[in-house]
């Protein structure tokens, strides 16, 4: 690769369309921007292989014995640089191919699989962290989204950590439907409206939000394996299912506060989407929220181990300040940083 010259960049990811999650949104946005800048970018995901549904999460499919087919696809594309985005079957196969050939590659850490696996199966997190450490140890650089996550991974003896932050589409997410304005999707609900948006899965800790004694209403946007159980347990909450495009933007902008109850996310793109919509955030003081909300020079939400108190405190935030804070996060800078970290595959 020659700096400033177009290159052939390959991304191998177990998370790709038709999946809907933060990893796919990040990768697809970055890929589009790199292509617009002149690079030839190929993404190899599970859609090109025979696959099986993930137990308990059917919409996420895992490639079945992908190594031979993956090797053919890599050779056909002839990449200048390779990024292995995930630690699933495709990620391990790509890692093995690169190591056998003596090729360099980068990786990224998107998901706390040790905690997710423990929540579902009780497998000790130390075992899973050891596997993750082995996976990433072979890379030229492991990209992480926040300073707090980078510090944690160094404590867990990960090496070659590189910063790679995130962005938000401020044209798509903006204060189009302020609380109380005509067209607000929550106009029929008692105020204030506390909103969660994202995947409905056990690791998102959504029950911690829905269990809170809060005034007004609770709204939940999104879908996932826990939706039926949550709707049954919390019938007073308002579940919309998945929303797209303008509907999702209006849902953010129309809420009085956005509640992010997850303790295990590595970033939380929804935090920026809410802030860009002018909606303050309430969350626990953990990786993601402390990196997005914590450094804000103005009040854009509230963090605390008492999530109820944080929700009520967030209502006092300045919605214009929320928007200003979100405008500091650029997808263009995210894509440029991603490209800068990529290492030529061949010495």
C-alpha positions as CSV (number, residue, x, y, z in Angstrom):
1,X,0.0,0.0,0.0
2,X,1.3,3.5,-0.9
3,X,0.0,6.3,1.3
4,X,-2.6,8.4,-0.5
5,X,-3.0,5.9,-3.3
6,X,-6.2,3.7,-3.7
7,X,-5.8,0.2,-2.4
8,X,-7.6,-3.1,-2.4
9,X,-8.9,-3.6,1.2
10,X,-10.5,-6.8,2.4
11,X,-12.8,-7.0,5.5
12,X,-13.7,-10.4,6.8
13,X,-16.6,-10.3,9.3
14,X,-19.0,-12.8,10.8
15,X,-21.3,-9.8,11.4
16,X,-22.8,-8.6,8.1
17,X,-26.0,-8.0,6.3
18,X,-28.8,-9.0,6.8
19,X,-27.9,-8.7,10.5
20,X,-28.8,-5.4,12.1
21,X,-26.5,-4.4,14.9
22,X,-23.8,-1.8,15.7
23,X,-21.0,-3.9,14.2
24,X,-22.7,-4.1,10.8
25,X,-23.6,-0.4,10.9
26,X,-20.0,0.6,11.7
27,X,-18.4,-1.6,9.1
28,X,-20.9,-0.8,6.3
29,X,-20.6,3.0,6.9
30,X,-16.8,2.8,6.9
31,X,-16.8,0.6,3.8
32,X,-19.1,3.1,1.9
33,X,-16.8,6.0,2.8
34,X,-13.6,4.1,1.8
35,X,-15.2,3.2,-1.5
36,X,-16.2,6.9,-2.0
37,X,-12.6,7.8,-1.4
38,X,-11.3,5.6,-4.2
39,X,-10.4,2.3,-2.5
40,X,-11.7,-1.0,-3.7
41,X,-13.2,-2.7,-0.7
42,X,-14.5,-6.2,-0.4
43,X,-16.5,-7.6,2.5
44,X,-16.7,-11.3,3.1
45,X,-19.5,-12.3,5.4
46,X,-21.6,-15.3,6.3
47,X,-24.0,-14.7,3.4
48,X,-21.5,-16.3,1.0
49,X,-21.3,-19.6,2.9
50,X,-23.4,-22.4,4.1
51,X,-24.4,-21.3,7.6
52,X,-26.2,-22.3,10.7
53,X,-28.3,-20.0,13.1
54,X,-26.6,-19.1,16.3
55,X,-28.3,-21.0,19.2
56,X,-30.8,-18.7,20.8
57,X,-30.2,-16.0,18.2
58,X,-31.5,-17.3,14.9
59,X,-31.0,-14.0,12.9
60,X,-27.2,-14.3,13.4
61,X,-25.8,-17.0,11.2
62,X,-22.4,-18.7,11.5
63,X,-20.5,-19.9,8.5
64,X,-20.1,-23.6,8.4
65,X,-16.5,-24.9,7.7
66,X,-15.6,-21.8,5.7
67,X,-11.9,-22.1,5.3
68,X,-11.5,-23.5,1.8
69,X,-14.2,-21.2,0.3
70,X,-12.8,-18.3,2.2
71,X,-9.3,-18.9,0.8
72,X,-10.7,-19.0,-2.7
73,X,-12.5,-15.7,-2.2
74,X,-9.4,-14.0,-0.7
75,X,-7.2,-15.2,-3.6
76,X,-9.8,-14.0,-6.2
77,X,-9.8,-10.5,-4.6
78,X,-6.0,-10.3,-4.1
79,X,-6.1,-7.7,-1.3
80,X,-3.4,-5.3,-0.4
81,X,-4.5,-5.3,3.3
82,X,-6.8,-7.4,5.4
83,X,-9.0,-6.6,8.4
84,X,-10.5,-9.4,10.4
85,X,-13.4,-7.8,12.2
86,X,-14.8,-10.6,14.4
87,X,-13.8,-13.7,16.4
88,X,-16.4,-16.1,14.8
89,X,-15.8,-19.0,12.3
90,X,-14.9,-16.6,9.5
91,X,-12.6,-14.6,11.7
92,X,-10.7,-17.7,12.9
93,X,-10.5,-19.1,9.3
94,X,-9.1,-15.8,8.0
95,X,-6.6,-15.6,10.8
96,X,-5.4,-19.2,10.0
97,X,-5.0,-18.4,6.3
98,X,-3.0,-15.2,7.0
99,X,-0.8,-16.9,9.6
100,X,0.0,-19.8,7.3
101,X,1.0,-17.4,4.5
102,X,2.9,-15.1,6.7
103,X,0.5,-12.2,5.9
104,X,-0.1,-9.4,8.3
105,X,-3.6,-8.3,9.2
106,X,-5.5,-6.2,11.7
107,X,-8.4,-7.1,14.0
108,X,-11.0,-5.2,16.0
109,X,-12.8,-5.8,19.3
110,X,-16.5,-5.0,19.0
111,X,-18.3,-7.4,21.4
112,X,-17.7,-8.7,24.9
113,X,-18.3,-12.3,24.0
114,X,-16.9,-13.6,27.3
115,X,-19.7,-11.7,29.2
116,X,-22.3,-12.6,26.6
117,X,-21.4,-16.3,26.7
118,X,-21.3,-16.3,30.5
119,X,-24.8,-14.7,30.6
120,X,-26.2,-17.5,28.4
121,X,-24.2,-20.6,29.4
122,X,-22.3,-19.7,32.6
123,X,-18.9,-20.5,31.0
124,X,-16.3,-18.8,33.1
125,X,-15.3,-15.4,31.6
126,X,-11.6,-16.1,32.2
127,X,-11.7,-19.0,29.8
128,X,-13.3,-16.9,27.1
129,X,-11.0,-14.0,27.6
130,X,-8.0,-16.3,27.2
131,X,-9.4,-17.4,23.8
132,X,-10.0,-13.8,22.7
133,X,-6.5,-12.9,23.8
134,X,-5.1,-15.7,21.7
135,X,-7.1,-14.6,18.7
136,X,-6.0,-11.0,18.7
137,X,-2.4,-11.7,19.7
138,X,-1.7,-12.6,16.1
139,X,-2.8,-9.2,14.6
140,X,-0.6,-6.3,13.8
141,X,-3.1,-4.0,15.6
142,X,-6.3,-4.6,17.5
143,X,-8.7,-1.7,17.1
144,X,-10.9,-0.6,20.0
145,X,-13.5,2.1,20.2
146,X,-12.9,3.9,23.5
147,X,-10.1,4.8,25.9
148,X,-11.7,3.0,28.8
149,X,-11.9,-0.2,26.8
150,X,-8.3,0.1,25.6
151,X,-7.2,0.5,29.3
152,X,-9.2,-2.6,30.3
153,X,-7.8,-4.7,27.5
154,X,-4.2,-3.7,28.4
155,X,-5.0,-4.8,31.9
156,X,-6.2,-8.2,30.4
157,X,-2.8,-8.5,28.7
158,X,-3.9,-7.7,25.1
159,X,-1.2,-6.1,23.0
160,X,-1.0,-3.8,20.0
161,X,-4.1,-1.8,21.0
162,X,-5.0,1.0,18.6
163,X,-7.8,3.6,19.0
164,X,-10.7,3.5,16.5
165,X,-13.6,5.6,17.6
166,X,-17.1,5.9,16.0
167,X,-19.3,8.4,14.4
168,X,-22.9,9.4,13.9
169,X,-24.9,10.5,10.8
170,X,-26.1,13.9,12.0
171,X,-28.1,14.4,8.8
172,X,-30.2,11.3,9.6
173,X,-30.4,11.8,13.3
174,X,-31.4,15.4,14.3
175,X,-34.0,17.2,16.5
176,X,-36.8,16.9,14.0
177,X,-39.5,16.1,16.5
178,X,-39.0,17.7,19.8
179,X,-41.1,16.5,22.8
180,X,-44.5,18.1,22.6
181,X,-44.2,19.0,18.9
182,X,-46.8,17.9,16.3
183,X,-45.7,14.6,14.7
184,X,-44.0,13.2,17.8
185,X,-44.5,9.4,17.7
186,X,-44.9,9.4,21.5
187,X,-47.5,12.2,21.6
188,X,-50.2,9.8,22.9
189,X,-48.1,8.8,25.9
190,X,-47.9,10.4,29.3
191,X,-44.7,12.5,29.7
192,X,-41.9,12.2,30.2
193,X,-41.1,9.4,27.8
194,X,-38.0,7.3,28.6
195,X,-36.7,5.4,25.5
196,X,-34.6,2.4,24.9
197,X,-33.6,1.5,21.3
198,X,-31.5,-1.4,20.2
199,X,-31.3,-5.1,20.2
200,X,-33.6,-6.9,22.7
201,X,-31.2,-9.5,24.2
202,X,-30.2,-10.5,27.7
203,X,-26.8,-8.9,27.6
204,X,-28.4,-5.5,27.0
205,X,-29.9,-5.6,30.5
206,X,-33.2,-4.0,29.4
207,X,-35.1,-5.4,32.4
208,X,-33.0,-3.1,34.6
209,X,-34.6,-0.1,32.8
210,X,-38.1,-1.5,32.5
211,X,-38.1,-2.4,36.3
212,X,-37.5,1.3,37.3
213,X,-40.2,3.3,39.1
214,X,-40.3,6.3,36.7
215,X,-42.9,8.9,36.0
216,X,-44.5,9.1,32.5
217,X,-43.9,6.3,30.0
218,X,-41.3,3.7,28.9
219,X,-40.8,3.0,25.2
220,X,-38.8,0.2,23.6
221,X,-37.7,0.3,20.0
222,X,-36.1,-2.8,18.4
223,X,-36.3,-6.5,18.2
224,X,-34.4,-9.6,19.4
225,X,-34.7,-12.9,21.2
226,X,-35.9,-11.3,24.5
227,X,-38.7,-9.3,23.1
228,X,-41.6,-11.8,23.9
229,X,-40.4,-12.3,27.4
230,X,-39.9,-8.6,28.0
231,X,-43.4,-7.7,26.7
232,X,-44.9,-10.4,28.8
233,X,-43.1,-9.2,32.0
234,X,-43.6,-5.5,31.4
235,X,-47.0,-5.0,29.8
236,X,-47.1,-1.3,30.6
237,X,-44.1,-0.5,28.4
238,X,-44.7,0.4,24.8
239,X,-42.9,-1.9,22.3
240,X,-42.7,-0.8,18.6
241,X,-40.5,-3.5,17.1
242,X,-37.8,-2.4,14.7
243,X,-38.0,1.1,13.1
244,X,-36.1,2.3,10.1
245,X,-35.0,5.6,8.6
246,X,-37.2,8.6,9.6
247,X,-39.3,6.6,12.1
248,X,-36.3,5.8,14.2
249,X,-34.9,9.3,14.1
250,X,-38.3,10.7,15.1
251,X,-38.5,8.1,18.0
252,X,-35.2,9.4,19.4
253,X,-36.0,13.0,18.9
254,X,-39.5,12.6,20.4
255,X,-38.3,11.1,23.7
256,X,-37.5,13.1,26.8
257,X,-34.5,10.9,27.7
258,X,-32.7,7.9,26.3
259,X,-31.9,5.1,28.7
260,X,-28.9,2.8,28.1
261,X,-28.9,0.1,30.7
262,X,-26.2,-2.1,29.1
263,X,-23.1,-2.8,31.2
264,X,-21.3,-4.8,28.5
265,X,-21.3,-2.8,25.3
266,X,-17.9,-1.7,23.9
267,X,-19.3,1.6,22.7
268,X,-23.1,2.0,22.0
269,X,-23.8,3.8,18.7
270,X,-27.3,4.5,19.9
271,X,-25.8,6.9,22.5
272,X,-24.6,9.2,19.7
273,X,-27.8,8.7,17.7
274,X,-29.9,9.9,20.7
275,X,-27.6,12.8,21.4
276,X,-27.6,13.9,17.7
277,X,-31.4,13.9,18.0
278,X,-31.2,16.3,20.9
279,X,-32.2,13.6,23.5
280,X,-30.1,13.3,26.7
281,X,-28.8,10.0,27.9
282,X,-29.1,8.1,31.2
283,X,-26.7,5.2,31.7
284,X,-24.5,3.3,34.1
285,X,-20.9,4.7,34.5
286,X,-19.3,1.9,32.3
287,X,-17.3,1.6,29.1
288,X,-19.2,3.4,26.3
289,X,-21.3,5.9,28.4
290,X,-18.3,7.2,30.3
291,X,-16.4,7.7,27.0
292,X,-19.3,9.4,25.2
293,X,-21.2,11.2,28.0
294,X,-18.4,11.7,30.5
295,X,-16.1,14.0,28.5
296,X,-19.0,16.3,27.4
297,X,-18.2,20.0,28.4
298,X,-22.0,20.6,28.9
299,X,-24.7,18.5,30.6
300,X,-25.9,16.0,28.0
301,X,-27.2,13.4,30.3
302,X,-26.4,11.6,33.6
303,X,-24.4,8.5,34.7
304,X,-24.8,6.6,37.9
305,X,-25.1,3.3,39.6
306,X,-28.6,4.4,40.6
307,X,-30.1,4.3,37.1
308,X,-33.4,5.7,38.3
309,X,-31.7,8.8,39.6
310,X,-29.7,9.1,36.4
311,X,-32.9,9.0,34.4
312,X,-34.5,11.8,36.4
313,X,-31.3,13.8,36.3
314,X,-31.0,13.5,32.6
315,X,-34.2,15.3,32.1
316,X,-32.5,18.5,33.1
317,X,-29.9,18.4,30.3
318,X,-29.8,21.0,27.6
319,X,-31.1,19.4,24.3
320,X,-29.2,21.8,22.2
321,X,-26.0,20.8,24.1
322,X,-26.8,17.2,23.3
323,X,-26.8,18.0,19.6
324,X,-23.6,20.0,19.8
325,X,-21.8,17.2,21.6
326,X,-22.9,14.6,18.9
327,X,-21.6,16.9,16.1
328,X,-18.0,16.2,17.4
329,X,-18.2,12.6,16.3
330,X,-17.5,12.1,12.6
331,X,-17.9,8.9,10.5
332,X,-15.4,10.5,8.1
333,X,-12.7,10.6,10.8
334,X,-13.7,7.0,11.8
335,X,-13.1,5.7,8.3
336,X,-9.9,7.6,7.9
337,X,-8.6,6.2,11.1
338,X,-9.6,2.7,10.1
339,X,-7.6,3.0,6.9
340,X,-4.6,4.4,8.6
341,X,-4.4,1.4,10.9
342,X,-4.5,-1.2,8.0
343,X,-1.2,-2.9,7.4
344,X,0.1,-4.2,4.0
345,X,-0.6,-7.9,4.0
346,X,2.7,-8.8,2.4
347,X,6.0,-7.7,3.7
